[in-house]
Amino acid sequence: MKKTMMEILACPMDKNYPLKLFEIKQKNDIVSEGALFCSKCSRFYPIIEEIPIMLPDELRDKKQEIEFLKNYKNKLPEKIISEANPWHL
């Protein structure tokens, strides 16, 4: 995901803007792994292989996102790992 996308991305659940970006892996202005976080509804949206996965809760892949949280639990803030919606560790 290009960092410039942050200027247009909003939470799909409550339309909150801006979202907070947590970068795990990046090169230049491209984030290949990371997370977006909505401070209003406390939802996180993973960035996997440069793609922000910003789907409504009912369309999200819980297994994939729990695995993402487990893989990056030491690189993401505690509010995402243990408190974020729709699920956390």
HTML snippet that shows the backbone in 3Dmol.js (N, CA, C, O; Angstrom):
<script src="https://3Dmol.org/build/3Dmol-min.js"></script>
<div id="view" style="width:600px;height:400px;position:relative"></div>
<script>
const pdb = `
ATOM      1  N   MET A   1       0.839  -1.165   0.000  1.00  0.00           N
ATOM      2  CA  MET A   1       0.000   0.000   0.000  1.00  0.00           C
ATOM      3  C   MET A   1       0.890   1.236   0.000  1.00  0.00           C
ATOM      4  O   MET A   1       1.807   1.351   0.813  1.00  0.00           O
ATOM      5  N   LYS A   2       0.620   2.135  -0.894  1.00  0.00           N
ATOM      6  CA  LYS A   2       1.358   3.399  -0.879  1.00  0.00           C
ATOM      7  C   LYS A   2       0.888   4.249   0.299  1.00  0.00           C
ATOM      8  O   LYS A   2      -0.305   4.326   0.591  1.00  0.00           O
ATOM      9  N   LYS A   3       1.841   4.881   0.963  1.00  0.00           N
ATOM     10  CA  LYS A   3       1.501   5.718   2.119  1.00  0.00           C
ATOM     11  C   LYS A   3       0.582   6.872   1.742  1.00  0.00           C
ATOM     12  O   LYS A   3      -0.163   7.366   2.589  1.00  0.00           O
ATOM     13  N   THR A   4       0.619   7.305   0.501  1.00  0.00           N
ATOM     14  CA  THR A   4      -0.246   8.412   0.084  1.00  0.00           C
ATOM     15  C   THR A   4      -1.724   8.027   0.125  1.00  0.00           C
ATOM     16  O   THR A   4      -2.588   8.904   0.133  1.00  0.00           O
ATOM     17  N   MET A   5      -2.026   6.723   0.152  1.00  0.00           N
ATOM     18  CA  MET A   5      -3.419   6.281   0.262  1.00  0.00           C
ATOM     19  C   MET A   5      -4.045   6.691   1.590  1.00  0.00           C
ATOM     20  O   MET A   5      -5.268   6.771   1.706  1.00  0.00           O
ATOM     21  N   MET A   6      -3.218   6.948   2.575  1.00  0.00           N
ATOM     22  CA  MET A   6      -3.727   7.349   3.888  1.00  0.00           C
ATOM     23  C   MET A   6      -4.579   8.617   3.798  1.00  0.00           C
ATOM     24  O   MET A   6      -5.433   8.858   4.652  1.00  0.00           O
ATOM     25  N   GLU A   7      -4.346   9.411   2.778  1.00  0.00           N
ATOM     26  CA  GLU A   7      -5.105  10.649   2.592  1.00  0.00           C
ATOM     27  C   GLU A   7      -6.553  10.401   2.217  1.00  0.00           C
ATOM     28  O   GLU A   7      -7.388  11.292   2.376  1.00  0.00           O
ATOM     29  N   ILE A   8      -6.876   9.200   1.717  1.00  0.00           N
ATOM     30  CA  ILE A   8      -8.236   8.935   1.255  1.00  0.00           C
ATOM     31  C   ILE A   8      -8.930   7.788   1.996  1.00  0.00           C
ATOM     32  O   ILE A   8     -10.135   7.595   1.836  1.00  0.00           O
ATOM     33  N   LEU A   9      -8.187   7.025   2.802  1.00  0.00           N
ATOM     34  CA  LEU A   9      -8.790   5.874   3.465  1.00  0.00           C
ATOM     35  C   LEU A   9      -9.558   6.282   4.718  1.00  0.00           C
ATOM     36  O   LEU A   9      -9.092   7.095   5.516  1.00  0.00           O
ATOM     37  N   ALA A  10     -10.749   5.696   4.874  1.00  0.00           N
ATOM     38  CA  ALA A  10     -11.576   5.892   6.066  1.00  0.00           C
ATOM     39  C   ALA A  10     -12.070   4.527   6.515  1.00  0.00           C
ATOM     40  O   ALA A  10     -12.092   3.581   5.727  1.00  0.00           O
ATOM     41  N   CYS A  11     -12.460   4.423   7.756  1.00  0.00           N
ATOM     42  CA  CYS A  11     -12.978   3.170   8.297  1.00  0.00           C
ATOM     43  C   CYS A  11     -14.277   2.800   7.573  1.00  0.00           C
ATOM     44  O   CYS A  11     -15.189   3.624   7.501  1.00  0.00           O
ATOM     45  N   PRO A  12     -14.380   1.580   7.037  1.00  0.00           N
ATOM     46  CA  PRO A  12     -15.603   1.191   6.337  1.00  0.00           C
ATOM     47  C   PRO A  12     -16.806   1.012   7.263  1.00  0.00           C
ATOM     48  O   PRO A  12     -17.946   1.009   6.798  1.00  0.00           O
ATOM     49  N   MET A  13     -16.568   0.864   8.561  1.00  0.00           N
ATOM     50  CA  MET A  13     -17.672   0.651   9.497  1.00  0.00           C
ATOM     51  C   MET A  13     -18.306   1.967   9.955  1.00  0.00           C
ATOM     52  O   MET A  13     -19.531   2.090   9.976  1.00  0.00           O
ATOM     53  N   ASP A  14     -17.477   2.950  10.322  1.00  0.00           N
ATOM     54  CA  ASP A  14     -18.036   4.199  10.857  1.00  0.00           C
ATOM     55  C   ASP A  14     -17.599   5.451  10.095  1.00  0.00           C
ATOM     56  O   ASP A  14     -17.934   6.569  10.487  1.00  0.00           O
ATOM     57  N   LYS A  15     -16.858   5.260   9.016  1.00  0.00           N
ATOM     58  CA  LYS A  15     -16.402   6.347   8.135  1.00  0.00           C
ATOM     59  C   LYS A  15     -15.433   7.313   8.817  1.00  0.00           C
ATOM     60  O   LYS A  15     -15.219   8.426   8.338  1.00  0.00           O
ATOM     61  N   ASN A  16     -14.847   6.880   9.939  1.00  0.00           N
ATOM     62  CA  ASN A  16     -13.901   7.733  10.649  1.00  0.00           C
ATOM     63  C   ASN A  16     -12.645   7.962   9.803  1.00  0.00           C
ATOM     64  O   ASN A  16     -12.149   7.046   9.146  1.00  0.00           O
ATOM     65  N   TYR A  17     -12.148   9.183   9.831  1.00  0.00           N
ATOM     66  CA  TYR A  17     -10.948   9.589   9.103  1.00  0.00           C
ATOM     67  C   TYR A  17     -10.189  10.567   9.984  1.00  0.00           C
ATOM     68  O   TYR A  17     -10.825  11.397  10.634  1.00  0.00           O
ATOM     69  N   PRO A  18      -8.904  10.515  10.039  1.00  0.00           N
ATOM     70  CA  PRO A  18      -7.972   9.590   9.398  1.00  0.00           C
ATOM     71  C   PRO A  18      -7.767   8.337  10.250  1.00  0.00           C
ATOM     72  O   PRO A  18      -8.075   8.323  11.442  1.00  0.00           O
ATOM     73  N   LEU A  19      -7.251   7.303   9.625  1.00  0.00           N
ATOM     74  CA  LEU A  19      -6.876   6.078  10.311  1.00  0.00           C
ATOM     75  C   LEU A  19      -5.408   6.172  10.703  1.00  0.00           C
ATOM     76  O   LEU A  19      -4.637   6.907  10.086  1.00  0.00           O
ATOM     77  N   LYS A  20      -5.031   5.429  11.724  1.00  0.00           N
ATOM     78  CA  LYS A  20      -3.638   5.384  12.175  1.00  0.00           C
ATOM     79  C   LYS A  20      -2.938   4.231  11.465  1.00  0.00           C
ATOM     80  O   LYS A  20      -3.471   3.123  11.401  1.00  0.00           O
ATOM     81  N   LEU A  21      -1.749   4.489  10.935  1.00  0.00           N
ATOM     82  CA  LEU A  21      -0.965   3.487  10.230  1.00  0.00           C
ATOM     83  C   LEU A  21       0.157   2.977  11.127  1.00  0.00           C
ATOM     84  O   LEU A  21       0.926   3.755  11.691  1.00  0.00           O
ATOM     85  N   PHE A  22       0.234   1.647  11.247  1.00  0.00           N
ATOM     86  CA  PHE A  22       1.339   0.999  11.952  1.00  0.00           C
ATOM     87  C   PHE A  22       2.098   0.161  10.931  1.00  0.00           C
ATOM     88  O   PHE A  22       1.584  -0.836  10.424  1.00  0.00           O
ATOM     89  N   GLU A  23       3.310   0.572  10.640  1.00  0.00           N
ATOM     90  CA  GLU A  23       4.126  -0.088   9.620  1.00  0.00           C
ATOM     91  C   GLU A  23       4.977  -1.192  10.253  1.00  0.00           C
ATOM     92  O   GLU A  23       5.628  -0.979  11.276  1.00  0.00           O
ATOM     93  N   ILE A  24       4.963  -2.361   9.636  1.00  0.00           N
ATOM     94  CA  ILE A  24       5.809  -3.468  10.085  1.00  0.00           C
ATOM     95  C   ILE A  24       6.950  -3.655   9.092  1.00  0.00           C
ATOM     96  O   ILE A  24       8.120  -3.700   9.474  1.00  0.00           O
ATOM     97  N   LYS A  25       6.595  -3.762   7.809  1.00  0.00           N
ATOM     98  CA  LYS A  25       7.608  -3.882   6.747  1.00  0.00           C
ATOM     99  C   LYS A  25       7.286  -2.852   5.681  1.00  0.00           C
ATOM    100  O   LYS A  25       6.141  -2.722   5.248  1.00  0.00           O
ATOM    101  N   GLN A  26       8.319  -2.114   5.262  1.00  0.00           N
ATOM    102  CA  GLN A  26       8.116  -1.127   4.220  1.00  0.00           C
ATOM    103  C   GLN A  26       9.386  -0.953   3.409  1.00  0.00           C
ATOM    104  O   GLN A  26      10.491  -1.275   3.847  1.00  0.00           O
ATOM    105  N   LYS A  27       9.184  -0.437   2.223  1.00  0.00           N
ATOM    106  CA  LYS A  27      10.309  -0.089   1.364  1.00  0.00           C
ATOM    107  C   LYS A  27       9.905   1.190   0.643  1.00  0.00           C
ATOM    108  O   LYS A  27       8.899   1.232  -0.065  1.00  0.00           O
ATOM    109  N   ASN A  28      10.705   2.226   0.837  1.00  0.00           N
ATOM    110  CA  ASN A  28      10.401   3.553   0.302  1.00  0.00           C
ATOM    111  C   ASN A  28       9.031   3.997   0.824  1.00  0.00           C
ATOM    112  O   ASN A  28       8.845   4.071   2.039  1.00  0.00           O
ATOM    113  N   ASP A  29       8.082   4.291  -0.044  1.00  0.00           N
ATOM    114  CA  ASP A  29       6.775   4.740   0.435  1.00  0.00           C
ATOM    115  C   ASP A  29       5.704   3.650   0.309  1.00  0.00           C
ATOM    116  O   ASP A  29       4.510   3.948   0.288  1.00  0.00           O
ATOM    117  N   ILE A  30       6.138   2.383   0.225  1.00  0.00           N
ATOM    118  CA  ILE A  30       5.225   1.246   0.109  1.00  0.00           C
ATOM    119  C   ILE A  30       5.254   0.441   1.411  1.00  0.00           C
ATOM    120  O   ILE A  30       6.320   0.015   1.856  1.00  0.00           O
ATOM    121  N   VAL A  31       4.084   0.235   2.018  1.00  0.00           N
ATOM    122  CA  VAL A  31       3.965  -0.598   3.210  1.00  0.00           C
ATOM    123  C   VAL A  31       3.557  -1.990   2.742  1.00  0.00           C
ATOM    124  O   VAL A  31       2.477  -2.165   2.177  1.00  0.00           O
ATOM    125  N   SER A  32       4.416  -2.979   2.974  1.00  0.00           N
ATOM    126  CA  SER A  32       4.081  -4.343   2.537  1.00  0.00           C
ATOM    127  C   SER A  32       3.366  -5.128   3.631  1.00  0.00           C
ATOM    128  O   SER A  32       2.549  -5.998   3.329  1.00  0.00           O
ATOM    129  N   GLU A  33       3.656  -4.838   4.884  1.00  0.00           N
ATOM    130  CA  GLU A  33       2.976  -5.461   6.018  1.00  0.00           C
ATOM    131  C   GLU A  33       2.745  -4.392   7.073  1.00  0.00           C
ATOM    132  O   GLU A  33       3.613  -3.557   7.328  1.00  0.00           O
ATOM    133  N   GLY A  34       1.572  -4.425   7.679  1.00  0.00           N
ATOM    134  CA  GLY A  34       1.262  -3.446   8.709  1.00  0.00           C
ATOM    135  C   GLY A  34      -0.202  -3.526   9.087  1.00  0.00           C
ATOM    136  O   GLY A  34      -0.878  -4.514   8.799  1.00  0.00           O
ATOM    137  N   ALA A  35      -0.686  -2.476   9.736  1.00  0.00           N
ATOM    138  CA  ALA A  35      -2.084  -2.443  10.154  1.00  0.00           C
ATOM    139  C   ALA A  35      -2.586  -1.009  10.151  1.00  0.00           C
ATOM    140  O   ALA A  35      -1.844  -0.062  10.412  1.00  0.00           O
ATOM    141  N   LEU A  36      -3.861  -0.885   9.848  1.00  0.00           N
ATOM    142  CA  LEU A  36      -4.563   0.390   9.980  1.00  0.00           C
ATOM    143  C   LEU A  36      -5.468   0.263  11.198  1.00  0.00           C
ATOM    144  O   LEU A  36      -6.003  -0.811  11.472  1.00  0.00           O
ATOM    145  N   PHE A  37      -5.637   1.361  11.927  1.00  0.00           N
ATOM    146  CA  PHE A  37      -6.430   1.326  13.153  1.00  0.00           C
ATOM    147  C   PHE A  37      -7.375   2.514  13.199  1.00  0.00           C
ATOM    148  O   PHE A  37      -6.972   3.655  12.973  1.00  0.00           O
ATOM    149  N   CYS A  38      -8.643   2.231  13.497  1.00  0.00           N
ATOM    150  CA  CYS A  38      -9.648   3.282  13.659  1.00  0.00           C
ATOM    151  C   CYS A  38      -9.798   3.577  15.146  1.00  0.00           C
ATOM    152  O   CYS A  38     -10.189   2.703  15.919  1.00  0.00           O
ATOM    153  N   SER A  39      -9.492   4.790  15.541  1.00  0.00           N
ATOM    154  CA  SER A  39      -9.569   5.147  16.958  1.00  0.00           C
ATOM    155  C   SER A  39     -11.016   5.306  17.442  1.00  0.00           C
ATOM    156  O   SER A  39     -11.271   5.250  18.645  1.00  0.00           O
ATOM    157  N   LYS A  40     -11.946   5.500  16.535  1.00  0.00           N
ATOM    158  CA  LYS A  40     -13.347   5.679  16.925  1.00  0.00           C
ATOM    159  C   LYS A  40     -14.005   4.352  17.315  1.00  0.00           C
ATOM    160  O   LYS A  40     -14.647   4.269  18.363  1.00  0.00           O
ATOM    161  N   CYS A  41     -13.856   3.317  16.489  1.00  0.00           N
ATOM    162  CA  CYS A  41     -14.505   2.027  16.772  1.00  0.00           C
ATOM    163  C   CYS A  41     -13.511   0.947  17.220  1.00  0.00           C
ATOM    164  O   CYS A  41     -13.909  -0.187  17.486  1.00  0.00           O
ATOM    165  N   SER A  42     -12.240   1.290  17.303  1.00  0.00           N
ATOM    166  CA  SER A  42     -11.164   0.378  17.738  1.00  0.00           C
ATOM    167  C   SER A  42     -11.004  -0.854  16.845  1.00  0.00           C
ATOM    168  O   SER A  42     -10.635  -1.928  17.319  1.00  0.00           O
ATOM    169  N   ARG A  43     -11.282  -0.692  15.559  1.00  0.00           N
ATOM    170  CA  ARG A  43     -11.084  -1.794  14.621  1.00  0.00           C
ATOM    171  C   ARG A  43      -9.705  -1.674  13.974  1.00  0.00           C
ATOM    172  O   ARG A  43      -9.202  -0.580  13.721  1.00  0.00           O
ATOM    173  N   PHE A  44      -9.121  -2.837  13.720  1.00  0.00           N
ATOM    174  CA  PHE A  44      -7.872  -2.859  12.970  1.00  0.00           C
ATOM    175  C   PHE A  44      -8.130  -3.511  11.622  1.00  0.00           C
ATOM    176  O   PHE A  44      -9.025  -4.343  11.471  1.00  0.00           O
ATOM    177  N   TYR A  45      -7.331  -3.115  10.658  1.00  0.00           N
ATOM    178  CA  TYR A  45      -7.395  -3.673   9.307  1.00  0.00           C
ATOM    179  C   TYR A  45      -5.966  -4.024   8.908  1.00  0.00           C
ATOM    180  O   TYR A  45      -5.118  -3.137   8.814  1.00  0.00           O
ATOM    181  N   PRO A  46      -5.687  -5.313   8.671  1.00  0.00           N
ATOM    182  CA  PRO A  46      -4.317  -5.696   8.340  1.00  0.00           C
ATOM    183  C   PRO A  46      -3.930  -5.269   6.917  1.00  0.00           C
ATOM    184  O   PRO A  46      -4.767  -5.175   6.019  1.00  0.00           O
ATOM    185  N   ILE A  47      -2.658  -5.022   6.757  1.00  0.00           N
ATOM    186  CA  ILE A  47      -2.074  -4.806   5.430  1.00  0.00           C
ATOM    187  C   ILE A  47      -1.210  -6.034   5.183  1.00  0.00           C
ATOM    188  O   ILE A  47      -0.218  -6.253   5.877  1.00  0.00           O
ATOM    189  N   ILE A  48      -1.591  -6.835   4.189  1.00  0.00           N
ATOM    190  CA  ILE A  48      -0.903  -8.091   3.898  1.00  0.00           C
ATOM    191  C   ILE A  48      -0.471  -8.072   2.434  1.00  0.00           C
ATOM    192  O   ILE A  48      -1.288  -7.897   1.530  1.00  0.00           O
ATOM    193  N   GLU A  49       0.819  -8.255   2.225  1.00  0.00           N
ATOM    194  CA  GLU A  49       1.394  -8.232   0.869  1.00  0.00           C
ATOM    195  C   GLU A  49       0.968  -6.978   0.104  1.00  0.00           C
ATOM    196  O   GLU A  49       0.534  -7.050  -1.046  1.00  0.00           O
ATOM    197  N   GLU A  50       1.101  -5.835   0.765  1.00  0.00           N
ATOM    198  CA  GLU A  50       0.834  -4.488   0.221  1.00  0.00           C
ATOM    199  C   GLU A  50      -0.647  -4.162   0.057  1.00  0.00           C
ATOM    200  O   GLU A  50      -0.978  -3.090  -0.449  1.00  0.00           O
ATOM    201  N   ILE A  51      -1.550  -5.057   0.471  1.00  0.00           N
ATOM    202  CA  ILE A  51      -2.983  -4.817   0.274  1.00  0.00           C
ATOM    203  C   ILE A  51      -3.669  -4.579   1.614  1.00  0.00           C
ATOM    204  O   ILE A  51      -3.649  -5.458   2.476  1.00  0.00           O
ATOM    205  N   PRO A  52      -4.281  -3.400   1.807  1.00  0.00           N
ATOM    206  CA  PRO A  52      -5.063  -3.183   3.028  1.00  0.00           C
ATOM    207  C   PRO A  52      -6.390  -3.937   2.921  1.00  0.00           C
ATOM    208  O   PRO A  52      -7.146  -3.742   1.969  1.00  0.00           O
ATOM    209  N   ILE A  53      -6.662  -4.786   3.888  1.00  0.00           N
ATOM    210  CA  ILE A  53      -7.885  -5.589   3.871  1.00  0.00           C
ATOM    211  C   ILE A  53      -8.924  -4.870   4.727  1.00  0.00           C
ATOM    212  O   ILE A  53      -8.974  -5.033   5.946  1.00  0.00           O
ATOM    213  N   MET A  54      -9.742  -4.079   4.062  1.00  0.00           N
ATOM    214  CA  MET A  54     -10.693  -3.203   4.751  1.00  0.00           C
ATOM    215  C   MET A  54     -12.127  -3.621   4.419  1.00  0.00           C
ATOM    216  O   MET A  54     -12.837  -2.939   3.681  1.00  0.00           O
ATOM    217  N   LEU A  55     -12.524  -4.744   4.976  1.00  0.00           N
ATOM    218  CA  LEU A  55     -13.853  -5.281   4.732  1.00  0.00           C
ATOM    219  C   LEU A  55     -14.734  -5.110   5.967  1.00  0.00           C
ATOM    220  O   LEU A  55     -14.225  -4.993   7.082  1.00  0.00           O
ATOM    221  N   PRO A  56     -16.055  -5.095   5.772  1.00  0.00           N
ATOM    222  CA  PRO A  56     -16.951  -5.112   6.931  1.00  0.00           C
ATOM    223  C   PRO A  56     -16.754  -6.409   7.720  1.00  0.00           C
ATOM    224  O   PRO A  56     -16.292  -7.409   7.171  1.00  0.00           O
ATOM    225  N   ASP A  57     -17.098  -6.389   8.983  1.00  0.00           N
ATOM    226  CA  ASP A  57     -16.848  -7.526   9.874  1.00  0.00           C
ATOM    227  C   ASP A  57     -17.340  -8.851   9.319  1.00  0.00           C
ATOM    228  O   ASP A  57     -16.635  -9.855   9.409  1.00  0.00           O
ATOM    229  N   GLU A  58     -18.539  -8.872   8.748  1.00  0.00           N
ATOM    230  CA  GLU A  58     -19.132 -10.133   8.296  1.00  0.00           C
ATOM    231  C   GLU A  58     -18.394 -10.755   7.103  1.00  0.00           C
ATOM    232  O   GLU A  58     -18.606 -11.929   6.800  1.00  0.00           O
ATOM    233  N   LEU A  59     -17.537  -9.996   6.429  1.00  0.00           N
ATOM    234  CA  LEU A  59     -16.790 -10.509   5.283  1.00  0.00           C
ATOM    235  C   LEU A  59     -15.319 -10.785   5.600  1.00  0.00           C
ATOM    236  O   LEU A  59     -14.565 -11.236   4.738  1.00  0.00           O
ATOM    237  N   ARG A  60     -14.925 -10.517   6.823  1.00  0.00           N
ATOM    238  CA  ARG A  60     -13.529 -10.689   7.198  1.00  0.00           C
ATOM    239  C   ARG A  60     -13.196 -12.150   7.475  1.00  0.00           C
ATOM    240  O   ARG A  60     -14.056 -12.931   7.883  1.00  0.00           O
ATOM    241  N   ASP A  61     -11.928 -12.507   7.244  1.00  0.00           N
ATOM    242  CA  ASP A  61     -11.437 -13.868   7.455  1.00  0.00           C
ATOM    243  C   ASP A  61     -10.775 -13.934   8.836  1.00  0.00           C
ATOM    244  O   ASP A  61      -9.614 -13.558   9.003  1.00  0.00           O
ATOM    245  N   LYS A  62     -11.537 -14.418   9.815  1.00  0.00           N
ATOM    246  CA  LYS A  62     -11.047 -14.443  11.189  1.00  0.00           C
ATOM    247  C   LYS A  62      -9.760 -15.249  11.323  1.00  0.00           C
ATOM    248  O   LYS A  62      -8.824 -14.809  11.990  1.00  0.00           O
ATOM    249  N   LYS A  63      -9.703 -16.410  10.703  1.00  0.00           N
ATOM    250  CA  LYS A  63      -8.520 -17.266  10.803  1.00  0.00           C
ATOM    251  C   LYS A  63      -7.273 -16.545  10.283  1.00  0.00           C
ATOM    252  O   LYS A  63      -6.224 -16.573  10.925  1.00  0.00           O
ATOM    253  N   GLN A  64      -7.390 -15.907   9.134  1.00  0.00           N
ATOM    254  CA  GLN A  64      -6.262 -15.175   8.553  1.00  0.00           C
ATOM    255  C   GLN A  64      -5.823 -14.020   9.456  1.00  0.00           C
ATOM    256  O   GLN A  64      -4.627 -13.793   9.638  1.00  0.00           O
ATOM    257  N   GLU A  65      -6.780 -13.299  10.014  1.00  0.00           N
ATOM    258  CA  GLU A  65      -6.430 -12.130  10.819  1.00  0.00           C
ATOM    259  C   GLU A  65      -5.880 -12.509  12.193  1.00  0.00           C
ATOM    260  O   GLU A  65      -5.013 -11.809  12.716  1.00  0.00           O
ATOM    261  N   ILE A  66      -6.363 -13.596  12.785  1.00  0.00           N
ATOM    262  CA  ILE A  66      -5.788 -14.070  14.053  1.00  0.00           C
ATOM    263  C   ILE A  66      -4.350 -14.523  13.811  1.00  0.00           C
ATOM    264  O   ILE A  66      -3.471 -14.256  14.629  1.00  0.00           O
ATOM    265  N   GLU A  67      -4.110 -15.197  12.708  1.00  0.00           N
ATOM    266  CA  GLU A  67      -2.747 -15.609  12.350  1.00  0.00           C
ATOM    267  C   GLU A  67      -1.848 -14.381  12.162  1.00  0.00           C
ATOM    268  O   GLU A  67      -0.698 -14.378  12.602  1.00  0.00           O
ATOM    269  N   PHE A  68      -2.371 -13.347  11.511  1.00  0.00           N
ATOM    270  CA  PHE A  68      -1.639 -12.091  11.334  1.00  0.00           C
ATOM    271  C   PHE A  68      -1.260 -11.504  12.698  1.00  0.00           C
ATOM    272  O   PHE A  68      -0.117 -11.098  12.906  1.00  0.00           O
ATOM    273  N   LEU A  69      -2.222 -11.462  13.624  1.00  0.00           N
ATOM    274  CA  LEU A  69      -1.954 -10.923  14.958  1.00  0.00           C
ATOM    275  C   LEU A  69      -0.896 -11.754  15.691  1.00  0.00           C
ATOM    276  O   LEU A  69      -0.018 -11.193  16.347  1.00  0.00           O
ATOM    277  N   LYS A  70      -0.970 -13.066  15.587  1.00  0.00           N
ATOM    278  CA  LYS A  70       0.026 -13.924  16.229  1.00  0.00           C
ATOM    279  C   LYS A  70       1.416 -13.683  15.648  1.00  0.00           C
ATOM    280  O   LYS A  70       2.397 -13.609  16.388  1.00  0.00           O
ATOM    281  N   ASN A  71       1.500 -13.559  14.324  1.00  0.00           N
ATOM    282  CA  ASN A  71       2.796 -13.350  13.669  1.00  0.00           C
ATOM    283  C   ASN A  71       3.445 -12.027  14.039  1.00  0.00           C
ATOM    284  O   ASN A  71       4.671 -11.934  14.101  1.00  0.00           O
ATOM    285  N   TYR A  72       2.635 -11.003  14.286  1.00  0.00           N
ATOM    286  CA  TYR A  72       3.186  -9.666  14.522  1.00  0.00           C
ATOM    287  C   TYR A  72       2.884  -9.121  15.916  1.00  0.00           C
ATOM    288  O   TYR A  72       2.897  -7.908  16.123  1.00  0.00           O
ATOM    289  N   LYS A  73       2.612 -10.016  16.879  1.00  0.00           N
ATOM    290  CA  LYS A  73       2.241  -9.548  18.218  1.00  0.00           C
ATOM    291  C   LYS A  73       3.337  -8.732  18.897  1.00  0.00           C
ATOM    292  O   LYS A  73       3.043  -7.929  19.783  1.00  0.00           O
ATOM    293  N   ASN A  74       4.585  -8.921  18.502  1.00  0.00           N
ATOM    294  CA  ASN A  74       5.679  -8.147  19.092  1.00  0.00           C
ATOM    295  C   ASN A  74       5.967  -6.858  18.333  1.00  0.00           C
ATOM    296  O   ASN A  74       6.802  -6.060  18.759  1.00  0.00           O
ATOM    297  N   LYS A  75       5.282  -6.649  17.210  1.00  0.00           N
ATOM    298  CA  LYS A  75       5.550  -5.462  16.390  1.00  0.00           C
ATOM    299  C   LYS A  75       4.364  -4.504  16.303  1.00  0.00           C
ATOM    300  O   LYS A  75       4.487  -3.404  15.765  1.00  0.00           O
ATOM    301  N   LEU A  76       3.220  -4.922  16.832  1.00  0.00           N
ATOM    302  CA  LEU A  76       2.029  -4.071  16.812  1.00  0.00           C
ATOM    303  C   LEU A  76       1.720  -3.597  18.222  1.00  0.00           C
ATOM    304  O   LEU A  76       2.090  -4.265  19.187  1.00  0.00           O
ATOM    305  N   PRO A  77       1.047  -2.452  18.364  1.00  0.00           N
ATOM    306  CA  PRO A  77       0.725  -1.948  19.701  1.00  0.00           C
ATOM    307  C   PRO A  77      -0.264  -2.859  20.431  1.00  0.00           C
ATOM    308  O   PRO A  77      -1.058  -3.569  19.814  1.00  0.00           O
ATOM    309  N   GLU A  78      -0.191  -2.817  21.735  1.00  0.00           N
ATOM    310  CA  GLU A  78      -1.041  -3.643  22.593  1.00  0.00           C
ATOM    311  C   GLU A  78      -2.531  -3.424  22.325  1.00  0.00           C
ATOM    312  O   GLU A  78      -3.320  -4.363  22.427  1.00  0.00           O
ATOM    313  N   LYS A  79      -2.925  -2.180  21.981  1.00  0.00           N
ATOM    314  CA  LYS A  79      -4.345  -1.910  21.734  1.00  0.00           C
ATOM    315  C   LYS A  79      -4.880  -2.696  20.532  1.00  0.00           C
ATOM    316  O   LYS A  79      -6.078  -2.970  20.463  1.00  0.00           O
ATOM    317  N   ILE A  80      -4.021  -3.056  19.598  1.00  0.00           N
ATOM    318  CA  ILE A  80      -4.449  -3.892  18.475  1.00  0.00           C
ATOM    319  C   ILE A  80      -4.411  -5.364  18.869  1.00  0.00           C
ATOM    320  O   ILE A  80      -5.353  -6.104  18.584  1.00  0.00           O
ATOM    321  N   ILE A  81      -3.350  -5.792  19.512  1.00  0.00           N
ATOM    322  CA  ILE A  81      -3.173  -7.202  19.857  1.00  0.00           C
ATOM    323  C   ILE A  81      -4.222  -7.690  20.856  1.00  0.00           C
ATOM    324  O   ILE A  81      -4.762  -8.784  20.691  1.00  0.00           O
ATOM    325  N   SER A  82      -4.513  -6.909  21.874  1.00  0.00           N
ATOM    326  CA  SER A  82      -5.370  -7.437  22.947  1.00  0.00           C
ATOM    327  C   SER A  82      -6.730  -6.744  23.086  1.00  0.00           C
ATOM    328  O   SER A  82      -7.548  -7.175  23.899  1.00  0.00           O
ATOM    329  N   GLU A  83      -6.992  -5.680  22.312  1.00  0.00           N
ATOM    330  CA  GLU A  83      -8.248  -4.959  22.512  1.00  0.00           C
ATOM    331  C   GLU A  83      -9.019  -4.641  21.235  1.00  0.00           C
ATOM    332  O   GLU A  83     -10.179  -4.239  21.322  1.00  0.00           O
ATOM    333  N   ALA A  84      -8.432  -4.802  20.069  1.00  0.00           N
ATOM    334  CA  ALA A  84      -9.052  -4.345  18.821  1.00  0.00           C
ATOM    335  C   ALA A  84     -10.287  -5.156  18.446  1.00  0.00           C
ATOM    336  O   ALA A  84     -10.442  -6.307  18.854  1.00  0.00           O
ATOM    337  N   ASN A  85     -11.140  -4.544  17.679  1.00  0.00           N
ATOM    338  CA  ASN A  85     -12.325  -5.197  17.123  1.00  0.00           C
ATOM    339  C   ASN A  85     -12.005  -5.619  15.691  1.00  0.00           C
ATOM    340  O   ASN A  85     -11.088  -5.030  15.120  1.00  0.00           O
ATOM    341  N   PRO A  86     -12.649  -6.547  15.082  1.00  0.00           N
ATOM    342  CA  PRO A  86     -13.708  -7.386  15.643  1.00  0.00           C
ATOM    343  C   PRO A  86     -13.169  -8.542  16.468  1.00  0.00           C
ATOM    344  O   PRO A  86     -13.950  -9.215  17.141  1.00  0.00           O
ATOM    345  N   TRP A  87     -11.837  -8.806  16.444  1.00  0.00           N
ATOM    346  CA  TRP A  87     -11.248  -9.835  17.289  1.00  0.00           C
ATOM    347  C   TRP A  87      -9.830  -9.451  17.655  1.00  0.00           C
ATOM    348  O   TRP A  87      -9.227  -8.567  17.046  1.00  0.00           O
ATOM    349  N   HIS A  88      -9.318 -10.124  18.648  1.00  0.00           N
ATOM    350  CA  HIS A  88      -7.967  -9.873  19.138  1.00  0.00           C
ATOM    351  C   HIS A  88      -7.466 -11.141  19.830  1.00  0.00           C
ATOM    352  O   HIS A  88      -8.205 -12.116  19.964  1.00  0.00           O
ATOM    353  N   LEU A  89      -6.216 -11.120  20.264  1.00  0.00           N
ATOM    354  CA  LEU A  89      -5.659 -12.310  20.931  1.00  0.00           C
ATOM    355  C   LEU A  89      -6.033 -12.310  22.395  1.00  0.00           C
ATOM    356  O   LEU A  89      -5.660 -13.226  23.127  1.00  0.00           O
TER     357      LEU A  89
END
`;
const viewer = $3Dmol.createViewer("view");
viewer.addModel(pdb, "pdb");
viewer.setStyle({}, {cartoon: {color: "spectrum"}});
viewer.zoomTo();
viewer.render();
</script>
